[in-house]
Amino acid sequence: MKKIVSCPFFLSIIILNYFFGPVRALSQDDWDFDNEAKSEKLNPTFNDTRVVNGHSVELLDAKTLDLRISHRFGDIAVPSSGRSLYGLDNSTDIRIGLEYGLTEKFMFGAGRSKGAGPYREFWDGLIKYKILSQSTKIPISVSLTSSVFFTSMLPSTDSTSATAFSYNTENSFQSFAHRFSYFSQLILAHNLNNKLSLQLSTGFLHRNLVTNEDQNTNLVIGAMSKVKVYKKISLVGEYYYVLRKNNINYINPLAVSVEIKTYAHVFQLNFMNSRAIGEGQFIPYTTSNWLEGEFRFGFTISRHF
């Protein structure tokens, strides 16, 4: 009798080869920044369309499809972290998204997250436009991005006795419009000699439904940086300051990452205090404090086609 090898085994091999096969084809020119530095054109300010959680100034190349998978785990350094293998047993949020560069100056995309904080089943759509690209004559790059967020979770049947962190009021959804939130921002960035990149952003977040203690609209200021440390390995960081007029004990999101760029991939190994993915949740609902060990590991894989 012939031995039959299971189909899932072959399927796994095909998927791994599909995603990681191009890495074997890297040439020295693909991997080394030094060859790129010989040209007059500066390298991209950032390697990815995201810094860590939030958007960078960069867009996808024209006619490029980006498959993105992001994952966030549990707290690393709280007293009980050892029992969850320092958060690796826990999954706070997961996002799978597809984004497409229609032209060199315009991209759009959509994704779906597990959700963290008040909302689950969290869907998002985005558009992004490049206004200026840094060159020898133009000192900065400028982009605009706008996102809409929607939750398809079932409404809560208990809209009473809400507290700042129970979110009962926020997921009662008395109106269909209550399921939506919006975020738009202007992004400015500068690349210093292909070694250090700096970025500032100003954005507005609007949520159609919040608790009585919270406010619907927030001004958000972001500061980001990237430092190239070895060939195509970089350290990146981001911080968002949220202007609030409430007494809820929210924390501003802070994240750092090790970023590795290959031929068709960008890998990010992230550490952040936010549990959620997407500006509609990680900006307004972060409650974890780095100084108390409430930060987590996460990763993002970006695959270009």
GULUMMAR-10864 format. One record per residue (C-alpha): residue number from 1; residue in one letter; x, z, y. Coordinates in Angstrom, 3 decimals, padded with zeros to 6 digits. Layout:
N
> NUM A X Z Y
...
REM end
This chain:
305
> 1 M 000.000 000.000 000.000
> 2 K 001.332 -000.903 003.430
> 3 K 001.912 001.875 005.889
> 4 I -000.141 001.437 009.050
> 5 V 001.401 002.617 012.319
> 6 S -001.183 004.062 014.724
> 7 C -002.214 001.999 017.729
> 8 P -001.700 004.877 020.228
> 9 F 002.023 004.830 019.421
> 10 F 002.343 001.152 020.285
> 11 L 000.139 001.628 023.345
> 12 S 002.442 004.398 024.603
> 13 I 005.495 002.145 024.186
> 14 I 003.790 -000.678 026.087
> 15 I 002.783 001.618 028.976
> 16 L 006.268 003.146 029.272
> 17 N 007.902 -000.265 029.231
> 18 Y 005.435 -001.567 031.822
> 19 F 006.173 001.216 034.285
> 20 F 009.863 001.857 033.664
> 21 G 011.166 -001.428 032.292
> 22 P 012.170 -002.814 035.723
> 23 V 014.562 000.125 036.215
> 24 R 016.926 -001.406 033.621
> 25 A 017.132 -004.578 035.682
> 26 L 018.624 -002.859 038.728
> 27 S 021.735 -004.471 040.108
> 28 Q 024.358 -002.798 042.245
> 29 D 022.800 -004.430 045.310
> 30 D 019.417 -002.887 044.493
> 31 W 020.844 000.627 044.212
> 32 D 023.473 000.896 046.923
> 33 F 022.588 001.391 050.573
> 34 D 026.083 000.322 051.635
> 35 N 025.297 -003.339 051.030
> 36 E 022.114 -003.042 053.063
> 37 A 023.960 -001.316 055.884
> 38 K 026.115 -004.410 056.403
> 39 S 023.135 -006.293 057.812
> 40 E 021.921 -005.856 061.372
> 41 K 018.463 -004.884 060.217
> 42 L 017.839 -001.180 059.767
> 43 N 016.522 000.187 056.495
> 44 P 012.914 001.417 056.489
> 45 T 012.489 004.721 058.277
> 46 F 011.016 006.188 055.097
> 47 N 011.105 004.865 051.533
> 48 D 007.404 005.398 050.875
> 49 T 004.073 005.185 052.633
> 50 R 003.917 008.999 052.309
> 51 V 006.390 011.672 053.383
> 52 V 005.178 014.351 050.955
> 53 N 001.473 015.054 051.403
> 54 G 000.887 013.065 054.566
> 55 H 001.500 009.496 055.665
> 56 S 004.819 008.145 056.830
> 57 V 005.120 005.388 059.415
> 58 E 005.768 002.817 056.664
> 59 L 003.359 000.285 055.158
> 60 L 003.429 -001.663 051.924
> 61 D 004.968 -005.129 051.967
> 62 A 002.516 -008.016 052.210
> 63 K 000.752 -008.838 048.921
> 64 T 002.063 -005.667 047.276
> 65 L -000.154 -003.449 045.132
> 66 D 000.782 000.233 044.860
> 67 L -000.413 002.440 041.997
> 68 R 000.042 006.100 042.974
> 69 I -000.231 009.175 040.784
> 70 S 000.153 012.619 042.371
> 71 H 000.021 016.016 040.688
> 72 R 000.067 019.605 041.949
> 73 F 000.713 022.642 039.736
> 74 G 000.271 026.404 040.160
> 75 D 002.181 029.087 042.083
> 76 I 005.850 029.410 041.162
> 77 A 006.897 032.838 042.422
> 78 V 003.893 035.187 042.368
> 79 P 004.103 038.173 039.925
> 80 S 002.030 036.426 037.222
> 81 S 003.824 033.068 037.445
> 82 G 005.933 033.674 034.341
> 83 R 002.872 033.676 032.102
> 84 S 001.932 030.185 033.305
> 85 L 005.508 028.877 032.973
> 86 Y 005.878 029.206 036.735
> 87 G 002.757 027.240 037.464
> 88 L 003.261 024.363 035.032
> 89 D 000.304 025.485 032.888
> 90 N -002.008 025.136 035.863
> 91 S -003.185 021.978 037.577
> 92 T -004.542 022.563 041.057
> 93 D -005.058 018.908 042.005
> 94 I -004.476 015.384 040.678
> 95 R -004.923 012.068 042.498
> 96 I -004.861 008.486 041.236
> 97 G -005.007 005.754 043.874
> 98 L -004.577 002.032 044.441
> 99 E -003.327 000.670 047.771
> 100 Y -002.648 -002.887 048.873
> 101 G -000.568 -004.470 051.621
> 102 L -002.705 -007.303 052.947
> 103 T -000.099 -008.321 055.535
> 104 E 003.161 -006.862 056.815
> 105 K 001.156 -004.950 059.416
> 106 F -002.028 -003.932 057.573
> 107 M -002.779 -002.109 054.340
> 108 F -005.762 -000.406 052.783
> 109 G -006.450 001.726 049.736
> 110 A -008.647 004.186 047.881
> 111 G -008.199 007.074 045.503
> 112 R -009.887 009.842 043.583
> 113 S -008.725 013.445 043.348
> 114 K -009.712 016.310 041.120
> 115 G -010.042 018.346 044.295
> 116 A -008.942 021.823 045.321
> 117 G -010.403 024.296 047.774
> 118 P -014.106 023.930 048.506
> 119 Y -014.525 020.414 047.090
> 120 R -014.183 018.741 043.695
> 121 E -014.656 015.078 042.759
> 122 F -012.916 014.095 045.989
> 123 W -012.838 010.384 046.874
> 124 D -010.879 008.815 049.737
> 125 G -010.429 005.481 051.470
> 126 L -007.801 004.533 054.034
> 127 I -006.618 001.815 056.374
> 128 K -003.231 001.648 058.075
> 129 Y -001.860 -000.606 060.804
> 130 K 001.739 -001.067 061.990
> 131 I 001.893 -001.405 065.782
> 132 L 005.674 -001.535 066.227
> 133 S 008.677 -001.797 063.924
> 134 Q 012.027 -000.348 064.967
> 135 S 014.774 -002.874 065.665
> 136 T 017.861 -003.207 067.837
> 137 K 015.526 -003.802 070.787
> 138 I 012.677 -001.439 069.853
> 139 P 013.731 002.227 069.442
> 140 I 010.740 003.495 067.440
> 141 S 008.220 002.497 064.807
> 142 V 004.535 003.182 065.479
> 143 S 001.595 003.158 063.073
> 144 L -002.077 004.092 063.073
> 145 T -003.871 005.364 060.000
> 146 S -007.442 006.436 059.375
> 147 S -008.979 007.984 056.260
> 148 V -012.467 008.919 055.126
> 149 F -013.134 011.542 052.429
> 150 F -016.230 012.044 050.291
> 151 T -017.153 014.558 047.597
> 152 S -019.531 013.633 044.789
> 153 M -019.708 017.170 043.344
> 154 L -023.061 018.766 042.599
> 155 P -024.375 020.915 045.467
> 156 S -024.246 024.679 045.240
> 157 T -027.576 026.387 044.647
> 158 D -026.452 029.498 046.519
> 159 S -025.915 028.988 050.247
> 160 T -026.121 032.691 051.151
> 161 S -023.490 035.377 051.528
> 162 A -020.717 032.887 052.210
> 163 T -017.270 034.220 052.953
> 164 A -014.304 032.411 054.412
> 165 F -012.933 031.634 050.965
> 166 S -016.053 031.352 048.784
> 167 Y -017.049 028.073 050.483
> 168 N -020.691 028.489 049.402
> 169 T -021.936 027.213 052.737
> 170 E -019.555 024.256 052.652
> 171 N -020.763 022.838 049.357
> 172 S -024.498 023.377 049.713
> 173 F -024.811 019.826 051.151
> 174 Q -028.181 020.062 052.850
> 175 S -027.574 016.534 054.156
> 176 F -025.763 013.560 052.570
> 177 A -023.567 013.339 055.695
> 178 H -022.238 016.837 054.933
> 179 R -020.197 015.346 052.095
> 180 F -017.925 013.398 054.485
> 181 S -014.814 014.254 056.469
> 182 Y -012.482 012.040 058.501
> 183 F -008.866 012.028 059.590
> 184 S -007.069 009.649 061.981
> 185 Q -003.552 009.864 063.361
> 186 L -000.946 008.128 065.486
> 187 I 002.535 008.143 063.908
> 188 L 005.853 007.660 065.738
> 189 A 009.203 007.550 063.936
> 190 H 012.872 006.802 064.586
> 191 N 015.639 005.905 062.132
> 192 L 019.089 007.209 063.133
> 193 N 021.850 005.084 061.573
> 194 N 020.055 004.775 058.217
> 195 K 020.985 008.383 057.429
> 196 L 018.451 010.536 059.244
> 197 S 014.834 009.689 060.052
> 198 L 012.496 011.697 062.272
> 199 Q 008.745 011.399 062.650
> 200 L 006.037 012.933 064.804
> 201 S 002.301 012.459 064.426
> 202 T -000.830 013.520 066.249
> 203 G -004.141 013.437 064.438
> 204 F -007.764 014.498 064.582
> 205 L -009.566 015.953 061.586
> 206 H -013.362 016.126 061.581
> 207 R -015.473 017.746 058.871
> 208 N -019.222 017.320 058.999
> 209 L -019.859 020.688 057.355
> 210 V -017.893 023.931 057.710
> 211 T -018.614 027.641 057.456
> 212 N -019.924 029.519 060.464
> 213 E -016.457 030.996 061.061
> 214 D -014.746 027.597 061.093
> 215 Q -014.842 024.626 063.466
> 216 N -015.693 020.999 062.719
> 217 T -012.861 019.281 064.599
> 218 N -009.164 020.149 064.663
> 219 L -006.184 018.684 066.470
> 220 V -003.237 018.330 064.072
> 221 I 000.445 017.873 064.977
> 222 G 002.916 016.884 062.277
> 223 A 006.736 016.898 062.173
> 224 M 008.625 015.122 059.359
> 225 S 012.195 014.191 058.492
> 226 K 014.217 012.365 055.848
> 227 V 017.935 012.809 055.120
> 228 K 019.718 010.383 052.787
> 229 V 022.069 012.409 050.595
> 230 Y 023.280 009.908 047.977
> 231 K 022.606 006.186 047.671
> 232 K 018.806 006.092 047.288
> 233 I 018.258 009.825 046.886
> 234 S 016.835 011.585 049.931
> 235 L 015.576 014.977 051.006
> 236 V 012.324 014.893 052.949
> 237 G 010.192 017.535 054.591
> 238 E 006.975 017.833 056.550
> 239 Y 005.091 020.465 058.502
> 240 Y 001.586 020.297 059.970
> 241 Y 000.485 022.561 062.774
> 242 V -003.305 022.856 062.948
> 243 L -004.854 023.964 066.235
> 244 R -007.676 026.335 065.303
> 245 K -010.191 028.468 067.151
> 246 N -011.157 030.833 064.358
> 247 N -009.975 034.021 062.689
> 248 I -009.810 032.651 059.134
> 249 N -006.510 033.346 057.433
> 250 Y -005.483 029.724 056.910
> 251 I -001.799 028.741 056.666
> 252 N -000.166 025.620 058.091
> 253 P 000.998 023.220 055.331
> 254 L 004.758 023.041 054.718
> 255 A 006.351 020.819 052.063
> 256 V 009.809 019.626 050.969
> 257 S 010.736 016.961 048.436
> 258 V 013.558 015.242 046.588
> 259 E 012.856 011.504 046.728
> 260 I 014.357 008.890 044.397
> 261 K 013.878 005.195 045.080
> 262 T 014.415 002.535 042.427
> 263 Y 013.636 -001.183 042.261
> 264 A 009.844 -000.897 042.067
> 265 H 009.267 002.877 042.066
> 266 V 009.449 005.845 044.365
> 267 F 009.618 009.227 042.606
> 268 Q 009.032 012.460 044.511
> 269 L 009.694 015.965 043.202
> 270 N 007.743 018.146 045.614
> 271 F 007.418 021.796 046.569
> 272 M 004.597 022.843 048.890
> 273 N 002.245 025.697 049.744
> 274 S -000.846 023.464 049.756
> 275 R -002.946 023.205 046.607
> 276 A -004.850 020.025 047.459
> 277 I -004.046 016.339 047.949
> 278 G -005.509 014.424 050.901
> 279 E -005.685 015.378 054.569
> 280 G -009.367 016.250 054.224
> 281 Q -008.373 019.279 052.134
> 282 F -004.695 020.209 052.393
> 283 I -004.714 020.337 056.201
> 284 P -007.745 022.594 056.798
> 285 Y -007.875 024.683 053.608
> 286 T -004.309 025.785 052.801
> 287 T -004.197 029.561 052.291
> 288 S -000.936 030.002 050.326
> 289 N 002.099 031.606 051.942
> 290 W 005.652 030.495 051.099
> 291 L 007.032 033.967 051.925
> 292 E 004.786 035.531 049.285
> 293 G 005.857 033.130 046.536
> 294 E 002.663 031.092 046.839
> 295 F 004.226 027.667 046.638
> 296 R 004.036 025.126 043.843
> 297 F 005.795 022.220 042.216
> 298 G 004.291 018.751 042.242
> 299 F 005.285 015.150 041.792
> 300 T 004.278 011.697 042.973
> 301 I 004.976 008.382 041.239
> 302 S 004.526 005.217 043.281
> 303 R 004.728 001.922 041.347
> 304 H 004.755 -001.384 043.257
> 305 F 003.491 -004.647 041.760
REM end
